[in-house]
Amino acid sequence: MIGIKMAYYRKADWPRLLSIISDKESMHETWKEWHKAFEKLKKNLRNKGFIVIDVVVDLDELIEYCLKRKIENDGKARSQFVQNKRL
């Protein structure tokens, strides 16, 4: 079985997340909307036989990750951050 890491954002972090990312327009407006989509995708992946691993995103670590690499804090960077995260 193949494991897939998925970024998980804490509800309390949502307002700050939206304030630090460069692609706010591509994100859900509320954590509740995002969480509903997250759970739906997770269920679909599990139904296809994948193992889904929730990776809680620490916003300070994410900021540092982007600054070190001199990259924008966008969807691509967040995906790379999660995939490179050691569990």
Backbone as a ProteinNet text record, in pm:
[ID]
protein_1_A
[PRIMARY]
MIGIKMAYYRKADWPRLLSIISDKESMHETWKEWHKAFEKLKKNLRNKGFIVIDVVVDLDELIEYCLKRKIENDGKARSQFVQNKRL
[TERTIARY]
83.1	0	87	36.3	108.9	52.6	142.7	101.7	104.7	3.4	-4.9	-14.5	77.1	73.8	-18.3	-105.4	-195.7	-176	-168.9	-154.9	-282.4	-264.3	-377.9	-351.8	-448.5	-438.9	-534.2	-482.4	-566.4	-663.1	-781.6	-884.7	-834.2	-765	-714.9	-610.7	-544.5	-439.6	-493.3	-618.3	-672.6	-656.8	-698.5	-683.8	-537.5	-446.9	-304.7	-254.8	-296.5	-256.8	-294	-418.2	-463.5	-383.2	-331.6	-255.3	-111	-59.6	81.6	102.5	-3.7	12.9	-4.7	58.2	52	-64.3	-131.2	-240.3	-372.7	-400.2	-520.3	-646.8	-647.3	-766.1	-796.6	-697.9	-720.6	-761.7	-762.1	-798.7	-945.3	-999.3	-1135.8	-1138.2	-1250.3	-1261	-1262	-1322.4	-1330.6	-1265.9	-1224.7	-1167.3	-1271.5	-1394.8	-1501.5	-1517	-1513.9	-1522.7	-1402	-1283.2	-1160.7	-1166.5	-1207.7	-1208.6	-1304.1	-1417.1	-1513.3	-1450.6	-1380.6	-1313.1	-1199.5	-1126.4	-1016.8	-1068.7	-1176.8	-1232.9	-1284.7	-1343.9	-1394.8	-1280	-1173.1	-1057.8	-992.9	-979.9	-919.9	-1000.6	-1131.7	-1218.3	-1202.5	-1198.7	-1182.3	-1050	-943.9	-812.5	-811.2	-870.5	-876.9	-957.7	-1066.9	-1150.3	-1073.6	-971	-888.7	-770.8	-763.3	-660.8	-536.6	-535.3	-419.5	-425.6	-309.1	-298.2	-279.1	-365.1	-357.8	-297.2	-194.9	-124.4	-148.1	-215	-236.8	-107.3	-63.5	55.4	10.4	12.1	-28.1	78.3	34.9	127.6	150.8	276.4	317.6	350.1	275.9	291.4	429.2	488.7	624	725.2	711	800.3	779.9	655.3	624.8	687.6	675.2	735.3	886.3	948.7	1093.9	1134.9	1059.1	1084.8	1088.7	988.6	980.9	1092.6	1121.8	1227.8	1364	1393.6	1522.1	1541.6	1433.6	1441.7	1413.6	1380.6	1348.6	1237.2	1130.8	1016.1	890.4	793.4	665	592.4	514.9	434.1	301.6	308.5	191	162.2	63.5	23.3	135.9	217.8	329.9	428.3	459.7	552.7	495	366.3	303.5	302.6	279.6	281.9	422.4	523.6	662.2	695.7	652.5	678.9	623.3	499.7	434.2	503.9	537.8	600.7	739.7	810.3	944.9	946.4	832	822.1	846.3	936.4	961.6	862.6	808.2	704.2	759.6
-119.8	0	125.5	225.5	352.1	451.3	516.6	619.2	756.4	835.2	971.6	1066.6	1162.7	1264	1377	1418	1529.7	1636.1	1760.7	1873.3	1887.9	1898.2	1922.6	2054	2143.7	2274.8	2278	2320.4	2332.1	2449.8	2431.7	2535.1	2667.4	2661	2782.1	2854.8	2781.1	2839.8	2899.1	2873.4	2910.3	3058.7	3150.7	3293.3	3331.9	3279.7	3310.6	3249	3126.2	3061.9	3150.9	3197.4	3281.3	3410.7	3456.7	3582.3	3564.7	3440.7	3420.1	3357	3311.2	3245.2	3344	3314.2	3405.2	3375	3262.6	3222.2	3208.3	3305.7	3303.3	3281.4	3338.3	3328.2	3184.1	3095.8	2956.9	2868.3	2924.4	2848.4	2870.4	2778.6	2795.8	2916	2983.1	3100.8	3065.1	2951.6	2913.2	2776.9	2755.6	2626.3	2516.7	2545	2446	2397.9	2491.5	2454.7	2369.8	2415.6	2342.2	2201.7	2190.9	2062.5	1964.3	2014.1	1928.7	1871.3	1956.1	1911	1814.6	1843.4	1758.3	1617.5	1610.4	1480.4	1403.9	1474	1409.6	1350.3	1427.1	1378.5	1260.3	1271.7	1164.9	1034.8	1045	928.1	867.1	952	903.4	829.4	885.5	821.2	687.1	682.6	555.4	451.8	496.8	403.9	346.7	417.2	369	285.5	263.1	176	244	377.1	448.3	457.6	465.6	496.2	647	714.7	860.7	899.5	982.9	1028.3	1178	1215.8	1357.7	1417.2	1525.7	1595.7	1733.4	1749.8	1878.1	1980.8	2089.1	2191.7	2293.9	2303.4	2406.9	2530.2	2637.6	2754.5	2817.6	2818.4	2873.9	2791.5	2660	2573	2595.6	2614.3	2639.5	2770.3	2872.8	3003	2988.6	2921.2	2900.7	2820.6	2718.1	2634.6	2721.3	2806.8	2892.1	2996.1	3055.6	3156.9	3096.4	2980.4	2913.3	2883.8	2848.3	2810.4	2927.8	3042.5	3163.6	3135.4	3070.2	3038	3100.3	3123.3	3176.5	3071.9	3119	3029.3	3006.1	2917	2885.6	2735.7	2692.9	2552.8	2456.2	2490.4	2403.6	2392	2504.4	2503.5	2426.4	2444.8	2373.3	2223.3	2184.5	2042.8	1984.9	2057	2012.5	2001.7	2100.4	2101.5	1975.5	1942.7	1825.4	1696.9	1687.4	1565.9	1544.8	1654.3	1645.1	1630.8	1645.2	1641.5	1500.6	1490.7	1361.1	1341	1223.4	1196.2	1123.8
0	0	0	-63.8	-74.3	26.2	99.1	194.6	129.3	156.5	105.8	223.8	227.7	333.1	290.4	383.3	357.1	463.4	418.5	511	592.7	723.1	811.7	885.2	874.4	939.9	1058.5	1173	1292	1276.2	1329.2	1319.7	1377.7	1489.4	1554.7	1469.3	1379.8	1295.2	1164.7	1132.3	1001.1	967.6	1056.3	1021.6	993.6	1073.4	1052.8	922.1	893.8	768.4	650.4	647.8	537	527.3	640	638.8	591.3	590.6	555.1	417.4	354.5	225.2	110.3	-1.7	-116.6	-210.4	-187.4	-276.9	-201	-117	-33.8	-117.8	-238.3	-323.7	-365	-356.2	-395.6	-277.7	-158.7	-38.8	-4.9	71.7	122.6	216.7	222.4	308.5	456.2	488.8	629.8	652.2	776.8	812.5	793.7	826.6	815.7	671	575.5	433.2	393.7	436.2	403.5	463.3	589.8	659.4	592.4	545.6	475.8	348.2	271.9	149.2	182.8	290	336.2	367.1	444.1	482.3	360.9	265.8	144.8	63.1	43.9	-30.4	40.9	170.7	250.2	234.8	241.4	226.2	87.1	-15.6	-152.5	-169.9	-114	-124.8	-53.2	65.6	139.9	63.9	1.4	-76.7	-195.1	-240.7	-352.6	-303.3	-172.2	-117	-63.6	-62	-9.3	143	202.4	344.9	352.4	426	435.1	569.7	562.2	681.5	696.8	805.1	833.9	888	827	873.7	923.3	1054.9	1112.9	1077.7	1014.4	968.5	1079.3	1121.3	1215.6	1131.2	1151.2	1064.4	1073.5	1191.7	1205.1	1126.5	1129.5	1051.6	902.3	861.6	720.9	673.8	754.3	720	705.5	801.4	798.2	674.5	642.1	524.8	398.5	383.6	264.4	261.9	376.5	382.4	348.8	404.9	379.2	230.9	164.1	22.9	-71.4	-10.7	-88.8	-189.5	-138.5	-222.8	-163.5	-251.1	-206.1	-123.5	-27.5	53.5	-20.9	-118.9	-200.1	-191.7	-266.2	-261.2	-291.3	-388.1	-425	-308.1	-245.6	-132.1	-14.1	12.1	124.3	98.7	-25.4	-60.9	-41	-86.8	-68.9	79.7	156.5	300.5	365.3	332.1	391.5	346.3	217.9	167.1	228	257.3	313.6	465.3	527.2	674.2	724.2	818.8	882.1	994.3	1000.5	1100.3	1220.8
[MASK]
+++++++++++++++++++++++++++++++++++++++++++++++++++++++++++++++++++++++++++++++++++++++

